[in-house]
Amino acid sequence: MDIKDINAPEKGKGDEAAAVLEGTVERVTYQNSDNGYSVCQIDVGGEEVTIVGILPYISAGEAVKVTGKWETHPSYGLQFKVETYEKEIPVNAEAMYKYLASGAVRGVGESTARKIVSKFGEDTFDIIEHHQSYLSDIPGISPKKAEAIHEDFVRQFGMRSLMVRFRDHFGPATILKIYKKWGSGAADVIDDNPYLLCEEIYGIGFEKADSYAMSIGYDSSCDKRIAAGIKHALLASATQNGHMFIPEHRLVPLAASILGVEESRVKQVYDKGISGLKTVIYKNTNCVYLKEYYEAERFIALKLELLDRLCSKDGIEDIDRLIAFVEAGEQIEYAPLQKKAIRYAISNGVMILTGGPGTGKTTIIRAIINIAERMGLEIALAAPTGRAAKRMSEATQHEAKTIHRMLEMKYAGEEDRPVFMRDEKNLLDEQLIIIDESSMVDSMLMASLLKAIKPGSRLILIGDSDQLPSVGAGNVLCDIIESERFCTVRLTEIFRQARESRIVTNAHAINCGELPILDDKRGDFFFISREDEQLIPQTIADLCLNRLPKKYGEKIRSEIQVITPSKKGIAGTQPLNLLLQSVQNPPQKGKRERLFRGTLFREGDKVMQVKNNYDIAWKKDGEEGVGIFNGDIGRIVRIDDQTESMIIDFDDRIAEYEFSMLEELEHAYAITVHKSQGSEYPVVILPMYSYSPRLLTRNLLYTAVTRAQKMVILVGRASVVASMVNNVRQTGRYTGLCYMLTPDDD
């Protein structure tokens, strides 16, 4: 049978059952040394087949067994996409020559390969691996070169042995990381302590490391497993619940539950001491941190106090005169509390400005910038997300960046970890740093920001402390305010123009525990009752597709954003995105699609970038730049199967995504309230449906409503609105920053 007939797919199909091929590598057409991605041709029973995938260190002459699926590439035809692979050492002289002649071993080309194989025949690989000194008997190979050939050969086959050892547990890309970390001795290192995998290899979690440990017979109650499980419990609490630490009396039962062992055994291991933990006593309670989380909070406290203490007082005696000068120039009269905020911002090293919508925060920012420029201060504006930074730029007419971009984040090291180029050794130049949407800044990011701010500079944190806390661990803005350690101005007055907006007045009512006005049809805040929750999704779809465009024109279609409390439930993002895609962007002839890990992307789809990516290039009106950020929303313009890429329009920034990058995208017809933080949308539609009380809270409703600029539409049950307003429950976070900032802290 022709090899090309085996499991061959129809064009465009790619979900067939996995197939297995065995053959010999004829040529390696392409190989990326960083991630191991390769394109090569193998001989399978006399037929040449192209295979593609993560195939690190693969070379011509090797016998391979690959598992994967057939795909038809528009340009290159039928290919076999590899999911897992094994390779065998060449067993005959000809295969050994082909392997060495391919350049797989550094320092060996065709001529040298021919000499070695001619002399040693089928013993060639044994000589290179165990008797490398014999190689120097060949003219042109010195003892030094013989040793170099041996070392590179061992490196190649060390990787092979790891592939065999770990193929049932990790993918080739992860095995490559393991090899780069520990080399040919990786297996011994890991067998001694498999839990080093989750501590040392970026991207491997406790569960995967634990699965491998169990597969090689590790005792479920051994010290190494329990120590790793305790750290995992702390890390999981940070990533899932925002905790910086856990009290010891809660940590031990939590770790025991995760590990499935007795609490007494966990306590026994904990009491022996575990590296990487830090225990601090707060209110006579042992509070257990991961060491890096403790160091982050401690550094935040110390650096904030340093900035406040070392703030330059030059020029502050002229603040009132400068405020009057700006008022005259802008033809504005600042309210007393606004003037107070401006004075505090200029005369202190650290200042916090908080308040809800319509209270004049943006007006104050513009005044501070104006005055600071007149004082000759260099200014940097930043926000946690790309959309928040863009909004800050538009409001102030000054460039604002994401905090990550301001700190010049790069991916570095063999594991491609994100690192900041700006730090204590490479400080920011600016003397005044203004951070908007500070409630979104978690403790680890705040610590990184503060490392890069030079002593003597001013830091202004602006945000709404009543909104949801950061997605990452910590509660920085609220902790700083609660400590009462730094000058804080809380804006409460709603200015006249803002009072005309029902969005603003209802938002403040919600925040004060009062029910919003739901029956006023004249303003910008509307409620559509649907007691039968099954009707909520279809009502939202009808609003997007028919009712709003019919009343306000077709332009409003692009201004609508559906925001919902959860991914799940009758009106969560998962069902709503499927529904809204089907009605707003249905399949049609000529409209190309791409299925990626269960998600069907279609030309015309609304999508969101879900992680910061500083390497994606874009073009806009002849301008070129890089970077698409978490929360950026765009439309898929074109899907190109030939180049295996998508063209996406992010507010006129045209970016190209390879199919391998699609894990960074989600549909954005509906997004969660957490994903909407830091962004504003002209029209917000919010479903009001029964779900977990843990999510249906006052601050979540308040955050959702304040995302709207022109119109809010609530769809669902009035009783859910009332229950959210009355639910002041906030998932508590264990944080120590407030304690560290109080004067009597030791």
C-alpha positions, 0 to 999 in steps of 0.5 A: 500500500502507498504510504500516502494512502494511510489515514490520509485526510481530506483537505481541510480536515485535521481531527483524524485518529493518531497514526504511527510511522517508522522510518529513517531520516533522509534530510532535515530541511529546517530546524529551530535550535531554540524550540526544536521545531523541525521539518524533515523527510523520512524514508518509510518503506521506500516512500519519502514522507515529510514530517513536521513538529517538535523534534529536537536534535533530530539528524539524518540517518536516525531511525525514528518512530513518530506518532501524529496526524496527517495534514494537507498543507496548501503549499507543501502538500501532504505532511505528517504532524508529529505529536510524539517521537522516538529515535533509535541509534543507527545500527549499520555502517551506512546509517552511521555515516549518513548520521555523522555526515549530516553535521549532527555532531559538531566538528564532523563533516562528510570527509571526517565521517567517511574516515571514521566509519571506514576505520571502525565500521559498525563499532563507530558509535561505541568508539565515539562514546566510550573510546574517543581516544581511538579517534585521534589515530585518524589523520586530521583528528587531534586528541582535543578534537576527538574529545569534542566529538565525544562530548557532542555525541554524548549530548545528542544521545543524552537527549535521545535517552530523555525522549525515551524516558519521559515521552509518556509524561511530557511533550518534546518541547518540555523534554528539551527544556529539561535537557537544557537545564540538566544535560545528559545527567537529567534522568539521575537528577530527576529520579533523585527528586522528581519535584525539582521539575515543578520548581526548576522547569518553567511550565511544569506544575506540581500535578505533572511532576507528581504524576511522573514521581508516582509512575516511578514508584515514589511513596505518596507520603515521602518528605520530598512529595509533601514539601513540594505539595506544601509549596504547591498549596501556597502557589495555587492559593496565590494564583487562584485566590490572590493570597500572598500567604496562608496561616499555618493552621489552614495551610497544613489541612489544605496541603493534606487535602491536596496530597491525600495524606494525614495532616499529622504527616504534613505537619511533621514534614513542615516542622522539619523546615522547608526551603523556599518558605518564610514564616512571619507572625501577624497577630500571634498567627504563624503566616506562611509565605513562599519566600519570593512573595514575602520578599515582594511585599517587604520590598514594596513596603520599604521602597514606598517608604524610601520614595516618600522620605527622599522626595525632592522639595524643590519648587513645591513652594510655588504649587498654589501659583502654578495651580492658579496659572493652569486654571487660568490657561485651561479656563477651569476652576478646580474643586477644593479636593482636586486642589488638595490632590494636586498639592499632595501629588507634587509635594510627596514621594508617594500619593494615592488618588482614588474615586469612582466615575465622574469624580474628576480623576482625569482632570487631576492627572492632566493638571499634575502633568501640566504642573510637573512639566513646568517644574521641569520633571520628566514624566512617565504614564503607565497602566496595567493593560494595553487598553487602559494605557491607550485610554490614559493616552487619549485622556491626557494627550500624553503617551502612556505605556503598559507597565510591562512595556515601560519596564522593557519586559523581554523573554530571556534564558533557555526557558524563555521566562519573562524578565524586566530590563528595567530594575534596580541596576537599570533605573527609569529616568523619569522623576514622576511616575503616574500609574492608572488603574492601580487596583489591577496591579498585583504585588509581584508587578508592583515590586518589579515597578518599584525596583525600577523607580529611582529614589527621589522620584514621585509615584502617584497611584490612581485607581478605584479601590472599590473595584475588583482586586487584581487578578494576580496575588495581593491587594496592593492599592487597598492595603496601601490606603488602609495603612494610612501611611501615605497621602491619600485623596478619595474623591466623592463629589460627582461633577455636574456633567457626570451627574446627568449620566444614569451610568454614573449615578447608578454606579455610585448608588450600587457602591453605596449599597443602594439599588440602581434605578431600573425603570428610567427609560430616558437615560443611558442605563436600561434594564430588560426583565427576563424572569425565565433565565433561559431567555436571557442569552437569546435576548442578548443576541437579539439586542446585538443583532437587531434591536440596537442596530435598528434604533441607533444605526449599524455603527453600534454593532462594533461598539457593543461589549457583552460582559458577564460574571463567569465563564460558565452558567446559562449566560457565561462567556462559553455559551454566549460566545458560541451563540453570538458567533453563530448569529453575528458571524455565521459560517458562509461559503468563502469564509475561512475557518480554523479549528484550534484545540476545540475553538473554531476561529472564523474570518470576521470573529471578534477575538481577545488577546489573553496574554501580553506578547511584546514580540507581535509586529503590527502596522497602522497607517504606515507606522510599524510597532510591536506588542499586542497585550492582554485585553486587546480586542480585534477582528480576524480579517483573514485566515490563510491556510497556505501560510498557516497564519491569521491577519487580525485588526486591533483598532487599525493595528494589523497583526499577523498570528501564526497558527501556533500562537492561537492559544493566546486568543479567545472569542470576545463577543462576551468576556468576563468582568475580570477580563474587562478591568482597565477597559471601557466600551461604548455599550455594555450588556450585562446578563443578570442570572443566578450563579455562585454568590461568590461571584455575584457581588456588589464590587463585581456589579460596580466594576461591570457598570463602570466599564460603560461609556455611553450605555448600560443594558442589564438583562435578566432578573431584578432580584439578581441585581438586588442580591448583588447590591446586597452581597458585600462579601468579598473573597478575603485575601491573606496579604501582609503589606498593610501590616508591613507599612504600619509604624509598629511593624518589626 
